Amino acid sequence: GPAYLGPEQVKAALEISISEAEVPEIQFTEEELRQAKELGQYLILRVDETNGGEPITMAWLEEKLQPRLDKQGLGKVFYKADLYKDEAWFTEDKPRFRWALVTKGVISDSTDKNYLEQTQAIVDYLAVDVFAGKVPHEYKEAILEYKGQRHQLQALMNTDWKKAAKQLAELKLNRLTRQRPVEVIYDFLVYLLNNGERLLESKYTWTVAQASGGCLVNVGCAGEFGALVGGNAPKNSYPPLGVCVSR
């Protein structure tokens, strides 16, 4: 199967123990897992709180893991966390407790595209690469919702970009396939502490969170100086800004 980060790897990285009874069932078929490996995805168990019931937020991850990274010479978690230390997605948001299949990097054909064009790149990736024409009902519905709103969103990005950003982040398809900022950092750190490899060193992934100023949050360029976290209006596009697909 694909690269695997399960309960043991989560424990090694985060010092959180998950009993066998608590581990959710892997919701992917063997066929899906085989194919995920071919597509260069990894399978990760995301947990949402510590054994003591503390929520796993971006703030928690930095506080808990920076000393470990220092000790192992693995660089920084964040480049400048004080810039967004008051944002709810940094202090409150936690991962969804579940297994996820995640692309190791941004999907091809998603860079240098605005948020709406990226959403179309996700549709194409799912239809062609992931589901090979057999799109499950839940994704079919999400794709139909997106297609029904596409033209209106295209116009809205120019007239009221903050409202467009909110609607784009609320699209079912984006909620199904884009990481929350905390999930990007969670995945990144569990991967780094188990495999000694930094993901997203030269690219950003555009997440499904909206910052207080209205921008959609992007996370990445995570070299040893730490991950950069920023935000963009949905109609912007840059060569290093793509999207990782997580489901």
N, C-alpha and C positions, 0 to 999 in steps of 0.2 A: 504493500500500500504506500501512500504518500508519506513524507516525513511526518513523524508522529510526536506530538507533545501532549501527553496524557497526564493522569494524576501524579505519577512519579516525577515527571518533568516540572509540573506546576509546584510540587513540593520542593524540589531542588532549587527552583528559582525564587519562590515566594515564601517558603516555609509555611505553607498552608496544607494541612492534611485533609484529604477528602476520602471518607470511607467508601467502600465498594457500593454500599447500599445507596449512597448519595449521588454517585456518578450517574448522570443521565445516559440513556441509551444512545449509541451512535445512530443518528437518523439517516445515514447514507447507506445505500446498498453496496455490496462488494464491487459491483460493476462501476458505480460512481466513484468509489475509492480508487479502483484501478485507473480509471480515466483521469482522476485528479492527479495521480502520480505522473501520468504522461504530460499533463498540462503544467507540471511544475508547481502544484499547490501543496500546502501542508495542512495537516489536521491538528487542531488545537482545542483543548478543553479550556473554556473561559469560565472563571469563577467570579462571583460578584462580591463576596465578603470574606473576611478572615475567619479563623476558627473562633475568635472572640466576638464576631458579629460586626466588625468595623467594615464600612463600605470600601471597596477597592476603587479609589478615585485616582486621577492623575497625580494629585497632590500626595496621596498615600504612597503611590508607586515611587515617586521621587524620594520622599523622605525615607522610605524603607530600603530602597535599593541603591541609592547613590553611594552609601558607605561600602556596600559589597562590590560595586563596580570599581570604586577607588582601590579597594584592597587587591582586586584582581587585575588592576591596570586596564580596565575595559572602557575608560573614557566616561563621558557625562551622559546623564539621562536627557536633560534639556539644556539648550544653549542659554536661554534667559527666561526662566519660569516666572520671574517677578512681573513680567509684562502682562501676564494674564491670570495672576494668582487670585483675582476676585471674580473670575468668570465661573458661572454655574457648571459649565461642562468640564472645568478643571477641578473644582472643589466638591461637586456633588454627583456628577454622572458616573455610573459604574458599568462594567460590561454586562451583557446579557448572559445569564448562566446557561451555557449550552456548548455543544461541540460546534466548531466552525471549520469550513474548508476555506483557506485563504490563498490568494496568489502571492508568490514570493516577492514579486515586484508589481509595478503598475502594468495593466494589460496593454498589449501593443495597440496602437491606434487610439490611445486615450490622451496622449500628451498634446500640448498646443491646441487644446479644444476648450471651449467654454463649458459651463456646467451642464447645459442642456445637450450639447453635442457629445459630451462624455456619457451622459445617460443613454444616448443612442448607441454609443460604443459598447456599453454594458449589455444592451438589448442584443446587439450583434454577437457579442462574445458568448452570451448564454445560448442563443438560438443555434449558432453554428458550432462552437467548440464544446460547450458544457452539455447541452441537451440534444445536440445533433438532430434537430428537427422534432424531437419528442418533448416539447415544453410542458412541464407539469401545470396543473390547473391554477395553482396559487400564483405562479409566475405569469401565466397567460393573462390572468385578470389584471395583474400589476402592469403588464406591458400595454394592455388595452387602455387602462386608466391614463398612463403616460401619453399614449398616442392621441387620446381624446383631448388632452390639455396642451399638447406640444405647441400648436400655433399661437394659442393665447399666451402661453408662457414666453414664447419667443418675443412677442410684442411687449409684454410686461417687463421683461429684462431691461428694456430701453426707457420705459415710462415710469416705473416704480420698482426699482431693482430690489429694494428691501422686501417688498411684498412678494416679488418673484422668488427671492431666495427662500423665504418662508415656505412658499408653496412647493418649490423644488425639493426642499428638505423633507416635506411631508408626503411626497409621492411614495406610494407603497413600494415601488420598484427600488427607489433609493434607500428606503428603510430596510429592504430585504438584502441589499447587496453592498451597500457602502458601510464601512466601519464608523463607529462613533470615535471621536478623538481618543478617548480612554482605551478603546479596543485596539487602536493602532499601537499605542504605547505598551499596552499589556502584551500584545502579540510580539512586539519588537523585543521587549525585555525577557520574556520567557524564552524566546528563540535565542537571543544573545547569550543568556546565562547557561543555556544547555549546549549550544552549538558554537559559541565563540565567534559568531558571525553577525555583523550588523546588516539588517535589511534597510532598504530605502536610503542608501548612503548618498545617492545623487539625485533622487527624485522625491517629489511630494505626492501624497495621495490626498484627494479632496474628499472630506468626510461629509457626514449627514447632519452636522451640528451647525447651528447659527449662533454667531457671537452676539454679544449685547449691542454692538454697533451696527449689526445687520449683515455683516459679511459671513460667508460660508467658510468654516475653518479648514485649513489644510495643514498637514503634518508631514515632516520628512527632512530630506537633506541631513540625515542623521549620522554624520561622521563622528569621530571621537570627541569633537567639541560639543556634541549633544544635538538632539533633534530640534529643528526650528519649527515653531508653530506660528502660523499666520492666518490671514483671512483674505478673501477676495470677493468682489462683487461677482455675481454669477456670469456676467457677460465677458469677464476677463479670461485670457488664456495665455499660458507661457510654456515654452519648451520643457522645463523640468516638472511641470504640474500635470500629473496623470491621475489614474484612479486604480487602486487595488480592489479586486472583487472578493467579497467574503460572503459566505452563505451558510 
